[in-house]
Amino acid sequence: MYIKDIQRFEDNRYRARAYMSYILTRNLPNKLPDIHLETIKTALDKIAHEVVVFDALYILDISGMQIENAISLNKAHEI
């Protein structure tokens, strides 16, 4: 990678994180500590139809293991 590529990645990473935080905050109601898996799945499905540029969305448990099938508009990315 060239220095310009690294700088561009660094700049865009923060924008992407801020945008994803905004999308998640808007679609996932803050019902902690009683949030349920179905609530998260419904919110991710809604996000999948709003944001069209992504490979897959998935849910991880506390130890980082994927606990549900990935959500994707492209069947090749579903697990």
CNS distance restraints for C-alpha pairs under 8 A (distance, minus, plus):
assign (resid   1 and name CA) (resid   5 and name CA) 6.12 0.50 0.50
assign (resid   1 and name CA) (resid   6 and name CA) 6.69 0.50 0.50
assign (resid   2 and name CA) (resid   6 and name CA) 6.38 0.50 0.50
assign (resid   3 and name CA) (resid   7 and name CA) 6.15 0.50 0.50
assign (resid   4 and name CA) (resid   8 and name CA) 6.06 0.50 0.50
assign (resid   5 and name CA) (resid   9 and name CA) 6.10 0.50 0.50
assign (resid   6 and name CA) (resid  10 and name CA) 6.13 0.50 0.50
assign (resid   7 and name CA) (resid  11 and name CA) 6.21 0.50 0.50
assign (resid   8 and name CA) (resid  12 and name CA) 6.13 0.50 0.50
assign (resid   9 and name CA) (resid  13 and name CA) 5.90 0.50 0.50
assign (resid  10 and name CA) (resid  14 and name CA) 6.94 0.50 0.50
assign (resid  11 and name CA) (resid  15 and name CA) 6.91 0.50 0.50
assign (resid  12 and name CA) (resid  16 and name CA) 6.01 0.50 0.50
assign (resid  13 and name CA) (resid  17 and name CA) 6.12 0.50 0.50
assign (resid  14 and name CA) (resid  18 and name CA) 6.10 0.50 0.50
assign (resid  15 and name CA) (resid  19 and name CA) 6.09 0.50 0.50
assign (resid  16 and name CA) (resid  20 and name CA) 6.05 0.50 0.50
assign (resid  17 and name CA) (resid  21 and name CA) 6.06 0.50 0.50
assign (resid  18 and name CA) (resid  22 and name CA) 6.19 0.50 0.50
assign (resid  19 and name CA) (resid  23 and name CA) 6.22 0.50 0.50
assign (resid  20 and name CA) (resid  24 and name CA) 6.07 0.50 0.50
assign (resid  21 and name CA) (resid  25 and name CA) 5.98 0.50 0.50
assign (resid  22 and name CA) (resid  26 and name CA) 6.11 0.50 0.50
assign (resid  23 and name CA) (resid  27 and name CA) 6.23 0.50 0.50
assign (resid  23 and name CA) (resid  47 and name CA) 7.26 0.50 0.50
assign (resid  24 and name CA) (resid  28 and name CA) 5.60 0.50 0.50
assign (resid  24 and name CA) (resid  43 and name CA) 7.98 0.50 0.50
assign (resid  24 and name CA) (resid  47 and name CA) 7.92 0.50 0.50
assign (resid  25 and name CA) (resid  29 and name CA) 7.11 0.50 0.50
assign (resid  27 and name CA) (resid  43 and name CA) 5.48 0.50 0.50
assign (resid  27 and name CA) (resid  44 and name CA) 7.91 0.50 0.50
assign (resid  27 and name CA) (resid  46 and name CA) 7.58 0.50 0.50
assign (resid  27 and name CA) (resid  47 and name CA) 7.23 0.50 0.50
assign (resid  28 and name CA) (resid  39 and name CA) 7.53 0.50 0.50
assign (resid  28 and name CA) (resid  40 and name CA) 6.76 0.50 0.50
assign (resid  28 and name CA) (resid  43 and name CA) 5.75 0.50 0.50
assign (resid  30 and name CA) (resid  35 and name CA) 7.79 0.50 0.50
assign (resid  31 and name CA) (resid  35 and name CA) 5.28 0.50 0.50
assign (resid  35 and name CA) (resid  39 and name CA) 6.86 0.50 0.50
assign (resid  35 and name CA) (resid  40 and name CA) 7.78 0.50 0.50
assign (resid  36 and name CA) (resid  40 and name CA) 6.71 0.50 0.50
assign (resid  37 and name CA) (resid  41 and name CA) 6.18 0.50 0.50
assign (resid  38 and name CA) (resid  42 and name CA) 6.04 0.50 0.50
assign (resid  39 and name CA) (resid  43 and name CA) 6.24 0.50 0.50
assign (resid  40 and name CA) (resid  44 and name CA) 6.14 0.50 0.50
assign (resid  41 and name CA) (resid  45 and name CA) 6.12 0.50 0.50
assign (resid  42 and name CA) (resid  46 and name CA) 6.29 0.50 0.50
assign (resid  43 and name CA) (resid  47 and name CA) 6.20 0.50 0.50
assign (resid  44 and name CA) (resid  48 and name CA) 6.02 0.50 0.50
assign (resid  44 and name CA) (resid  57 and name CA) 6.98 0.50 0.50
assign (resid  44 and name CA) (resid  71 and name CA) 7.52 0.50 0.50
assign (resid  45 and name CA) (resid  49 and name CA) 6.64 0.50 0.50
assign (resid  45 and name CA) (resid  71 and name CA) 6.93 0.50 0.50
assign (resid  46 and name CA) (resid  50 and name CA) 6.50 0.50 0.50
assign (resid  47 and name CA) (resid  51 and name CA) 5.94 0.50 0.50
assign (resid  48 and name CA) (resid  52 and name CA) 6.70 0.50 0.50
assign (resid  48 and name CA) (resid  57 and name CA) 7.61 0.50 0.50
assign (resid  48 and name CA) (resid  71 and name CA) 7.34 0.50 0.50
assign (resid  48 and name CA) (resid  72 and name CA) 6.93 0.50 0.50
assign (resid  48 and name CA) (resid  73 and name CA) 7.20 0.50 0.50
assign (resid  54 and name CA) (resid  72 and name CA) 7.80 0.50 0.50
assign (resid  55 and name CA) (resid  72 and name CA) 6.25 0.50 0.50
assign (resid  55 and name CA) (resid  73 and name CA) 7.82 0.50 0.50
assign (resid  55 and name CA) (resid  74 and name CA) 7.27 0.50 0.50
assign (resid  55 and name CA) (resid  77 and name CA) 6.33 0.50 0.50
assign (resid  56 and name CA) (resid  70 and name CA) 5.94 0.50 0.50
assign (resid  56 and name CA) (resid  71 and name CA) 5.47 0.50 0.50
assign (resid  56 and name CA) (resid  72 and name CA) 4.63 0.50 0.50
assign (resid  56 and name CA) (resid  73 and name CA) 7.77 0.50 0.50
assign (resid  56 and name CA) (resid  77 and name CA) 6.19 0.50 0.50
assign (resid  56 and name CA) (resid  78 and name CA) 7.06 0.50 0.50
assign (resid  57 and name CA) (resid  70 and name CA) 5.57 0.50 0.50
assign (resid  57 and name CA) (resid  71 and name CA) 5.04 0.50 0.50
assign (resid  57 and name CA) (resid  72 and name CA) 6.49 0.50 0.50
assign (resid  58 and name CA) (resid  66 and name CA) 6.83 0.50 0.50
assign (resid  58 and name CA) (resid  68 and name CA) 6.84 0.50 0.50
assign (resid  58 and name CA) (resid  69 and name CA) 6.83 0.50 0.50
assign (resid  58 and name CA) (resid  70 and name CA) 4.62 0.50 0.50
assign (resid  58 and name CA) (resid  71 and name CA) 6.14 0.50 0.50
assign (resid  59 and name CA) (resid  66 and name CA) 5.72 0.50 0.50
assign (resid  59 and name CA) (resid  67 and name CA) 6.02 0.50 0.50
assign (resid  59 and name CA) (resid  68 and name CA) 6.19 0.50 0.50
assign (resid  59 and name CA) (resid  70 and name CA) 7.55 0.50 0.50
assign (resid  60 and name CA) (resid  64 and name CA) 5.14 0.50 0.50
assign (resid  60 and name CA) (resid  65 and name CA) 5.18 0.50 0.50
assign (resid  60 and name CA) (resid  66 and name CA) 4.42 0.50 0.50
assign (resid  60 and name CA) (resid  67 and name CA) 5.75 0.50 0.50
assign (resid  60 and name CA) (resid  68 and name CA) 7.95 0.50 0.50
assign (resid  61 and name CA) (resid  65 and name CA) 5.45 0.50 0.50
assign (resid  61 and name CA) (resid  66 and name CA) 6.42 0.50 0.50
assign (resid  61 and name CA) (resid  67 and name CA) 6.31 0.50 0.50
assign (resid  69 and name CA) (resid  78 and name CA) 6.69 0.50 0.50
assign (resid  69 and name CA) (resid  79 and name CA) 5.43 0.50 0.50
assign (resid  70 and name CA) (resid  77 and name CA) 7.48 0.50 0.50
assign (resid  70 and name CA) (resid  78 and name CA) 5.11 0.50 0.50
assign (resid  70 and name CA) (resid  79 and name CA) 5.56 0.50 0.50
assign (resid  71 and name CA) (resid  78 and name CA) 6.24 0.50 0.50
assign (resid  72 and name CA) (resid  77 and name CA) 6.18 0.50 0.50
assign (resid  72 and name CA) (resid  78 and name CA) 5.85 0.50 0.50
assign (resid  74 and name CA) (resid  78 and name CA) 7.20 0.50 0.50
